[in-house]
Each structure stands twice: as C-alpha cells, then as structure tokens.
Amino acid sequence: MLLQKSLKTLMKKLGATCQGMRLWGKIKCTERDYYVIEGTVDAAEPEEGAPPETEVLEPRGTGVNKYAYFVCNSPNEQWKILPDLKPSDIINARGIKHTFSGDLEREIFTNPFYF
C-alpha cells in the first residue's frame, strides 16, 4: 500500500511528463534495499551553466534510454531519478562485479536528480 501511494505521489509531482510508471522491482543490497520504478519521462531541459556532454547520448525515450528509472530505499523517502546512460556506461557496466550497498551516494550513480 505504501509503494502504491508513493508511486501516485511521484506521478502527481511529475505531472503530464510521465507515462506508464510501474514498479520494476526490488534490489537486495548489503545495507538497505532499493525499490525501482520504471516509466517514460519527457526529456529534461539542460541546466544553464552545466558542462556540455562530451559523449553523444541517445535521447530520452529511445534506445537504451527508452525508460527512466527512479530508486529509493523506502516508500516513505523521495524518489531519485537515475541519469541517462552513455555508451561508456554500458561498456563499464559489463566489467563491474559489485554488490550494491543500498546507499546511492556510495554507488556508481553519484549524480541523480531529486524528486
């Protein structure tokens, strides 16, 4: 029930920019678990003053970035959107042998947006 309420709250915050949001699953970690939501979200405008991307990204909604993924450790916490993937992310991920800790600040994903 808490997950359903949390998902509805996230969809309300995102408004018309999100579609097809659903629970993707739960990832067991060493300290705290991750709840993962998958859905389509319209592309965000680049922030002013942000450094330009050196790699070419597939636009959100196509290819490997077809879906956006949101994570949190508890339905009572804020959802964090994971950044879009770059080609180098996919290459690097194939070589990683790592157990998730459950702490996004310690994980590889150090630049999520907060919702």
CNS distance restraints for C-alpha pairs under 8 A (distance, minus, plus):
assign (resid   1 and name CA) (resid   5 and name CA) 6.25 0.50 0.50
assign (resid   2 and name CA) (resid   6 and name CA) 6.01 0.50 0.50
assign (resid   2 and name CA) (resid  75 and name CA) 5.89 0.50 0.50
assign (resid   2 and name CA) (resid  76 and name CA) 7.48 0.50 0.50
assign (resid   3 and name CA) (resid   7 and name CA) 6.04 0.50 0.50
assign (resid   3 and name CA) (resid  75 and name CA) 5.28 0.50 0.50
assign (resid   4 and name CA) (resid   8 and name CA) 6.25 0.50 0.50
assign (resid   5 and name CA) (resid   9 and name CA) 6.21 0.50 0.50
assign (resid   6 and name CA) (resid  10 and name CA) 6.24 0.50 0.50
assign (resid   6 and name CA) (resid  75 and name CA) 5.68 0.50 0.50
assign (resid   6 and name CA) (resid  76 and name CA) 7.12 0.50 0.50
assign (resid   7 and name CA) (resid  11 and name CA) 6.22 0.50 0.50
assign (resid   7 and name CA) (resid  21 and name CA) 7.78 0.50 0.50
assign (resid   7 and name CA) (resid  22 and name CA) 7.85 0.50 0.50
assign (resid   8 and name CA) (resid  12 and name CA) 6.14 0.50 0.50
assign (resid   9 and name CA) (resid  13 and name CA) 6.30 0.50 0.50
assign (resid  10 and name CA) (resid  14 and name CA) 6.25 0.50 0.50
assign (resid  10 and name CA) (resid  79 and name CA) 7.37 0.50 0.50
assign (resid  10 and name CA) (resid 115 and name CA) 7.43 0.50 0.50
assign (resid  11 and name CA) (resid  15 and name CA) 5.97 0.50 0.50
assign (resid  11 and name CA) (resid  18 and name CA) 6.74 0.50 0.50
assign (resid  11 and name CA) (resid  21 and name CA) 7.59 0.50 0.50
assign (resid  13 and name CA) (resid 115 and name CA) 7.61 0.50 0.50
assign (resid  14 and name CA) (resid  18 and name CA) 6.18 0.50 0.50
assign (resid  17 and name CA) (resid  41 and name CA) 5.45 0.50 0.50
assign (resid  17 and name CA) (resid  42 and name CA) 5.19 0.50 0.50
assign (resid  18 and name CA) (resid  39 and name CA) 6.93 0.50 0.50
assign (resid  18 and name CA) (resid  40 and name CA) 5.61 0.50 0.50
assign (resid  18 and name CA) (resid  41 and name CA) 4.43 0.50 0.50
assign (resid  18 and name CA) (resid  42 and name CA) 6.60 0.50 0.50
assign (resid  19 and name CA) (resid  39 and name CA) 6.10 0.50 0.50
assign (resid  19 and name CA) (resid  40 and name CA) 5.28 0.50 0.50
assign (resid  19 and name CA) (resid  41 and name CA) 6.56 0.50 0.50
assign (resid  20 and name CA) (resid  38 and name CA) 7.90 0.50 0.50
assign (resid  20 and name CA) (resid  39 and name CA) 5.18 0.50 0.50
assign (resid  20 and name CA) (resid  40 and name CA) 6.30 0.50 0.50
assign (resid  21 and name CA) (resid  37 and name CA) 6.71 0.50 0.50
assign (resid  21 and name CA) (resid  38 and name CA) 5.68 0.50 0.50
assign (resid  21 and name CA) (resid  39 and name CA) 4.20 0.50 0.50
assign (resid  21 and name CA) (resid  40 and name CA) 7.00 0.50 0.50
assign (resid  22 and name CA) (resid  37 and name CA) 5.61 0.50 0.50
assign (resid  22 and name CA) (resid  38 and name CA) 5.58 0.50 0.50
assign (resid  22 and name CA) (resid  39 and name CA) 6.40 0.50 0.50
assign (resid  23 and name CA) (resid  35 and name CA) 7.82 0.50 0.50
assign (resid  23 and name CA) (resid  36 and name CA) 6.19 0.50 0.50
assign (resid  23 and name CA) (resid  37 and name CA) 4.52 0.50 0.50
assign (resid  23 and name CA) (resid  38 and name CA) 6.32 0.50 0.50
assign (resid  24 and name CA) (resid  35 and name CA) 7.91 0.50 0.50
assign (resid  24 and name CA) (resid  36 and name CA) 5.38 0.50 0.50
assign (resid  24 and name CA) (resid  37 and name CA) 5.02 0.50 0.50
assign (resid  24 and name CA) (resid  38 and name CA) 5.55 0.50 0.50
assign (resid  25 and name CA) (resid  35 and name CA) 6.09 0.50 0.50
assign (resid  25 and name CA) (resid  36 and name CA) 5.39 0.50 0.50
assign (resid  25 and name CA) (resid  37 and name CA) 7.13 0.50 0.50
assign (resid  26 and name CA) (resid  33 and name CA) 6.91 0.50 0.50
assign (resid  26 and name CA) (resid  34 and name CA) 5.56 0.50 0.50
assign (resid  26 and name CA) (resid  35 and name CA) 4.54 0.50 0.50
assign (resid  26 and name CA) (resid  36 and name CA) 6.00 0.50 0.50
assign (resid  27 and name CA) (resid  33 and name CA) 5.72 0.50 0.50
assign (resid  27 and name CA) (resid  34 and name CA) 5.04 0.50 0.50
assign (resid  27 and name CA) (resid  35 and name CA) 6.50 0.50 0.50
assign (resid  27 and name CA) (resid  36 and name CA) 7.65 0.50 0.50
assign (resid  28 and name CA) (resid  32 and name CA) 7.43 0.50 0.50
assign (resid  28 and name CA) (resid  33 and name CA) 4.85 0.50 0.50
assign (resid  28 and name CA) (resid  34 and name CA) 6.69 0.50 0.50
assign (resid  28 and name CA) (resid 100 and name CA) 7.79 0.50 0.50
assign (resid  29 and name CA) (resid  33 and name CA) 4.94 0.50 0.50
assign (resid  29 and name CA) (resid  34 and name CA) 7.22 0.50 0.50
assign (resid  29 and name CA) (resid  99 and name CA) 6.79 0.50 0.50
assign (resid  29 and name CA) (resid 100 and name CA) 5.01 0.50 0.50
assign (resid  29 and name CA) (resid 101 and name CA) 5.15 0.50 0.50
assign (resid  29 and name CA) (resid 102 and name CA) 5.31 0.50 0.50
assign (resid  30 and name CA) (resid  99 and name CA) 7.21 0.50 0.50
assign (resid  30 and name CA) (resid 100 and name CA) 6.45 0.50 0.50
assign (resid  30 and name CA) (resid 101 and name CA) 4.87 0.50 0.50
assign (resid  30 and name CA) (resid 102 and name CA) 6.64 0.50 0.50
assign (resid  31 and name CA) (resid 101 and name CA) 5.39 0.50 0.50
assign (resid  31 and name CA) (resid 102 and name CA) 5.60 0.50 0.50
assign (resid  31 and name CA) (resid 103 and name CA) 7.81 0.50 0.50
assign (resid  32 and name CA) (resid  73 and name CA) 6.38 0.50 0.50
assign (resid  32 and name CA) (resid 101 and name CA) 6.73 0.50 0.50
assign (resid  32 and name CA) (resid 102 and name CA) 4.52 0.50 0.50
assign (resid  32 and name CA) (resid 103 and name CA) 7.26 0.50 0.50
assign (resid  33 and name CA) (resid  73 and name CA) 5.64 0.50 0.50
assign (resid  33 and name CA) (resid 102 and name CA) 5.43 0.50 0.50
assign (resid  34 and name CA) (resid  71 and name CA) 6.19 0.50 0.50
assign (resid  34 and name CA) (resid  72 and name CA) 5.61 0.50 0.50
assign (resid  34 and name CA) (resid  73 and name CA) 4.78 0.50 0.50
assign (resid  34 and name CA) (resid  74 and name CA) 7.54 0.50 0.50
assign (resid  34 and name CA) (resid 102 and name CA) 6.23 0.50 0.50
assign (resid  35 and name CA) (resid  71 and name CA) 5.54 0.50 0.50
assign (resid  35 and name CA) (resid  72 and name CA) 5.49 0.50 0.50
assign (resid  35 and name CA) (resid  73 and name CA) 6.03 0.50 0.50
assign (resid  35 and name CA) (resid  74 and name CA) 7.05 0.50 0.50
assign (resid  35 and name CA) (resid  75 and name CA) 7.87 0.50 0.50
assign (resid  36 and name CA) (resid  69 and name CA) 6.64 0.50 0.50
assign (resid  36 and name CA) (resid  70 and name CA) 5.66 0.50 0.50
assign (resid  36 and name CA) (resid  71 and name CA) 4.67 0.50 0.50
assign (resid  36 and name CA) (resid  72 and name CA) 6.97 0.50 0.50
assign (resid  37 and name CA) (resid  69 and name CA) 5.60 0.50 0.50
assign (resid  37 and name CA) (resid  70 and name CA) 5.06 0.50 0.50
assign (resid  37 and name CA) (resid  71 and name CA) 6.45 0.50 0.50
assign (resid  38 and name CA) (resid  67 and name CA) 6.26 0.50 0.50
assign (resid  38 and name CA) (resid  68 and name CA) 5.86 0.50 0.50
assign (resid  38 and name CA) (resid  69 and name CA) 4.77 0.50 0.50
assign (resid  38 and name CA) (resid  70 and name CA) 6.59 0.50 0.50
assign (resid  39 and name CA) (resid  67 and name CA) 5.31 0.50 0.50
assign (resid  39 and name CA) (resid  68 and name CA) 5.50 0.50 0.50
assign (resid  39 and name CA) (resid  69 and name CA) 6.67 0.50 0.50
assign (resid  40 and name CA) (resid  61 and name CA) 6.54 0.50 0.50
assign (resid  40 and name CA) (resid  66 and name CA) 6.89 0.50 0.50
assign (resid  40 and name CA) (resid  67 and name CA) 4.89 0.50 0.50
assign (resid  40 and name CA) (resid  68 and name CA) 5.69 0.50 0.50
assign (resid  41 and name CA) (resid  60 and name CA) 7.61 0.50 0.50
assign (resid  41 and name CA) (resid  61 and name CA) 7.33 0.50 0.50
assign (resid  41 and name CA) (resid  67 and name CA) 7.23 0.50 0.50
assign (resid  41 and name CA) (resid  68 and name CA) 6.24 0.50 0.50
assign (resid  42 and name CA) (resid  60 and name CA) 7.00 0.50 0.50
assign (resid  42 and name CA) (resid  61 and name CA) 7.33 0.50 0.50
assign (resid  43 and name CA) (resid  59 and name CA) 7.47 0.50 0.50
assign (resid  43 and name CA) (resid  60 and name CA) 5.52 0.50 0.50
assign (resid  43 and name CA) (resid  61 and name CA) 7.69 0.50 0.50
assign (resid  46 and name CA) (resid  50 and name CA) 7.31 0.50 0.50
assign (resid  55 and name CA) (resid  86 and name CA) 6.81 0.50 0.50
assign (resid  55 and name CA) (resid  87 and name CA) 7.65 0.50 0.50
assign (resid  56 and name CA) (resid  86 and name CA) 7.11 0.50 0.50
assign (resid  56 and name CA) (resid  87 and name CA) 7.85 0.50 0.50
assign (resid  57 and name CA) (resid  84 and name CA) 7.77 0.50 0.50
assign (resid  57 and name CA) (resid  85 and name CA) 7.07 0.50 0.50
assign (resid  57 and name CA) (resid  86 and name CA) 5.46 0.50 0.50
assign (resid  57 and name CA) (resid  87 and name CA) 7.38 0.50 0.50
assign (resid  58 and name CA) (resid  62 and name CA) 6.46 0.50 0.50
assign (resid  58 and name CA) (resid  63 and name CA) 6.47 0.50 0.50
assign (resid  58 and name CA) (resid  64 and name CA) 7.23 0.50 0.50
assign (resid  58 and name CA) (resid  65 and name CA) 6.49 0.50 0.50
assign (resid  58 and name CA) (resid  85 and name CA) 7.96 0.50 0.50
assign (resid  58 and name CA) (resid  86 and name CA) 7.58 0.50 0.50
assign (resid  59 and name CA) (resid  63 and name CA) 7.89 0.50 0.50
assign (resid  59 and name CA) (resid  65 and name CA) 6.74 0.50 0.50
assign (resid  60 and name CA) (resid  65 and name CA) 4.99 0.50 0.50
assign (resid  60 and name CA) (resid  66 and name CA) 5.87 0.50 0.50
assign (resid  60 and name CA) (resid  67 and name CA) 7.36 0.50 0.50
assign (resid  60 and name CA) (resid  68 and name CA) 7.77 0.50 0.50
assign (resid  60 and name CA) (resid  84 and name CA) 7.20 0.50 0.50
assign (resid  61 and name CA) (resid  65 and name CA) 5.63 0.50 0.50
assign (resid  61 and name CA) (resid  66 and name CA) 3.80 0.50 0.50
assign (resid  61 and name CA) (resid  67 and name CA) 6.08 0.50 0.50
assign (resid  62 and name CA) (resid  66 and name CA) 4.29 0.50 0.50
assign (resid  62 and name CA) (resid  67 and name CA) 7.98 0.50 0.50
assign (resid  64 and name CA) (resid  85 and name CA) 6.99 0.50 0.50
assign (resid  65 and name CA) (resid  84 and name CA) 6.03 0.50 0.50
assign (resid  65 and name CA) (resid  85 and name CA) 6.43 0.50 0.50
assign (resid  68 and name CA) (resid  81 and name CA) 7.08 0.50 0.50
assign (resid  68 and name CA) (resid  82 and name CA) 7.14 0.50 0.50
assign (resid  68 and name CA) (resid  84 and name CA) 7.45 0.50 0.50
assign (resid  69 and name CA) (resid  81 and name CA) 5.77 0.50 0.50
assign (resid  69 and name CA) (resid  82 and name CA) 5.72 0.50 0.50
assign (resid  70 and name CA) (resid  79 and name CA) 5.83 0.50 0.50
assign (resid  70 and name CA) (resid  80 and name CA) 5.22 0.50 0.50
assign (resid  70 and name CA) (resid  81 and name CA) 4.26 0.50 0.50
assign (resid  70 and name CA) (resid  82 and name CA) 6.00 0.50 0.50
assign (resid  71 and name CA) (resid  79 and name CA) 5.48 0.50 0.50
assign (resid  71 and name CA) (resid  80 and name CA) 5.33 0.50 0.50
assign (resid  71 and name CA) (resid  81 and name CA) 6.49 0.50 0.50
assign (resid  71 and name CA) (resid  82 and name CA) 7.40 0.50 0.50
assign (resid  72 and name CA) (resid  77 and name CA) 6.44 0.50 0.50
assign (resid  72 and name CA) (resid  78 and name CA) 6.58 0.50 0.50
assign (resid  72 and name CA) (resid  79 and name CA) 5.12 0.50 0.50
assign (resid  72 and name CA) (resid  80 and name CA) 6.41 0.50 0.50
assign (resid  73 and name CA) (resid  77 and name CA) 6.98 0.50 0.50
assign (resid  73 and name CA) (resid 102 and name CA) 7.05 0.50 0.50
assign (resid  78 and name CA) (resid 114 and name CA) 7.27 0.50 0.50
assign (resid  78 and name CA) (resid 115 and name CA) 6.20 0.50 0.50
assign (resid  79 and name CA) (resid 114 and name CA) 6.68 0.50 0.50
assign (resid  79 and name CA) (resid 115 and name CA) 5.71 0.50 0.50
assign (resid  80 and name CA) (resid 112 and name CA) 5.97 0.50 0.50
assign (resid  80 and name CA) (resid 113 and name CA) 5.79 0.50 0.50
assign (resid  80 and name CA) (resid 114 and name CA) 4.83 0.50 0.50
assign (resid  80 and name CA) (resid 115 and name CA) 5.95 0.50 0.50
assign (resid  81 and name CA) (resid 112 and name CA) 5.55 0.50 0.50
assign (resid  81 and name CA) (resid 113 and name CA) 5.45 0.50 0.50
assign (resid  81 and name CA) (resid 114 and name CA) 6.58 0.50 0.50
assign (resid  81 and name CA) (resid 115 and name CA) 7.44 0.50 0.50
assign (resid  82 and name CA) (resid 109 and name CA) 7.02 0.50 0.50
assign (resid  82 and name CA) (resid 111 and name CA) 7.66 0.50 0.50
assign (resid  82 and name CA) (resid 112 and name CA) 5.08 0.50 0.50
assign (resid  82 and name CA) (resid 113 and name CA) 7.06 0.50 0.50
assign (resid  83 and name CA) (resid 109 and name CA) 7.57 0.50 0.50
assign (resid  83 and name CA) (resid 111 and name CA) 6.86 0.50 0.50
assign (resid  83 and name CA) (resid 112 and name CA) 5.78 0.50 0.50
assign (resid  83 and name CA) (resid 113 and name CA) 7.56 0.50 0.50
assign (resid  85 and name CA) (resid  89 and name CA) 6.04 0.50 0.50
assign (resid  85 and name CA) (resid  90 and name CA) 7.30 0.50 0.50
assign (resid  86 and name CA) (resid  90 and name CA) 6.94 0.50 0.50
assign (resid  87 and name CA) (resid  91 and name CA) 6.62 0.50 0.50
assign (resid  88 and name CA) (resid  92 and name CA) 6.03 0.50 0.50
assign (resid  89 and name CA) (resid  93 and name CA) 5.97 0.50 0.50
assign (resid  90 and name CA) (resid  94 and name CA) 6.56 0.50 0.50
assign (resid  91 and name CA) (resid  95 and name CA) 7.34 0.50 0.50
assign (resid  92 and name CA) (resid  96 and name CA) 6.76 0.50 0.50
assign (resid 100 and name CA) (resid 107 and name CA) 7.02 0.50 0.50
assign (resid 101 and name CA) (resid 106 and name CA) 7.61 0.50 0.50
assign (resid 101 and name CA) (resid 107 and name CA) 7.25 0.50 0.50
assign (resid 102 and name CA) (resid 107 and name CA) 7.84 0.50 0.50
assign (resid 103 and name CA) (resid 107 and name CA) 6.32 0.50 0.50
assign (resid 104 and name CA) (resid 108 and name CA) 7.57 0.50 0.50
assign (resid 104 and name CA) (resid 109 and name CA) 6.33 0.50 0.50
assign (resid 104 and name CA) (resid 110 and name CA) 6.68 0.50 0.50
assign (resid 105 and name CA) (resid 109 and name CA) 7.30 0.50 0.50
assign (resid 105 and name CA) (resid 110 and name CA) 5.67 0.50 0.50
assign (resid 106 and name CA) (resid 110 and name CA) 7.36 0.50 0.50
